[in-house]
Amino acid sequence: MKLELYMFETCPFCRRVLSYLDESGRTDVELHNIRQNEDDRRRLIEVGGMEQVPCLFIDGQPLYESLDIIDWLKAHPQA
């Protein structure tokens, strides 16, 4: 399963998800900072339809809202 988190560091909702990733020790989520990489920002808009972060792409399907992302990650622990 491919997990990609689109985010930027000063977003408080992104920080919430990043804190969970740190606390849980997950290493299976690829980070994409949309403020540092224009290609990542374009892909977020192209695939997700909007420039909203945090957005977790789960095998290419977008999931928004920090608490929903954390709930999904908790329900699907790293293998």
N, C-alpha and C positions, 0 to 999 in steps of 0.2 A: 504494500500500500504506500502510495506516495503522498506525503504531507508537506505542504508549503504554506508558511505563514507570511502574509503580506502585511507590513507594518511600517511604522517609523518610531524612533526612539522617544520622542517627546509626547507622544499620544498616551494619555493616562489609561485608556482602555487596552492599548497594546501592552503597556507596562504590566497590567494585571495578568495578561496571558503569558508574557515573558517571565514574570515572577513565578507563575505556576510551573512553567517549563523548567525553570531553575530548581525549584523546590522538589519537583517530582523526579528530576534527574533524566528527563527524556532527552534523547539524542537523535530521534528519528524525524524531527521537524526541521525542514530547510527554511531558513529565514530570508526574506526578500524585503529590503528597506527601500520603499518607494521614493524616499527623499534623496537617496544616494544613487539610484539606478533608474534612469528614465525608461529603459526597456521593461523593467519590473512594473513601473507605474502604468505604462501602456497596456501591458498584459492584464493587469488587474482590471482596468476599465474595459478592455476588449472581451475578456472572458466573463467577468463578474457583472459587467454592465454599469458599474459606478466606481467612483474613487473613494470607497469607504473602507477604513481599516479599524480594527484588525479583521482580516479575512483569511480563513484557513481553507486552502484548496485541498480537498480530499479526493485523490485520484482525478483532479481536474474540476471537481464540483465545488463551488464556493459555499462557505458557511460563514455568516456574519454574527456579530454580537459577542463580546468577550465572554460573558457567562455561558452562552450556548457553546462556544468553542471549548471552554474549560470542561463543561459537562460532557461533551463528546469525547474529549481526550481522556477523561476519567473512565468513561464507559468502554473505551477501546485502548487498554494499556499497551505499552510498547512490548512487542514480542521478544 
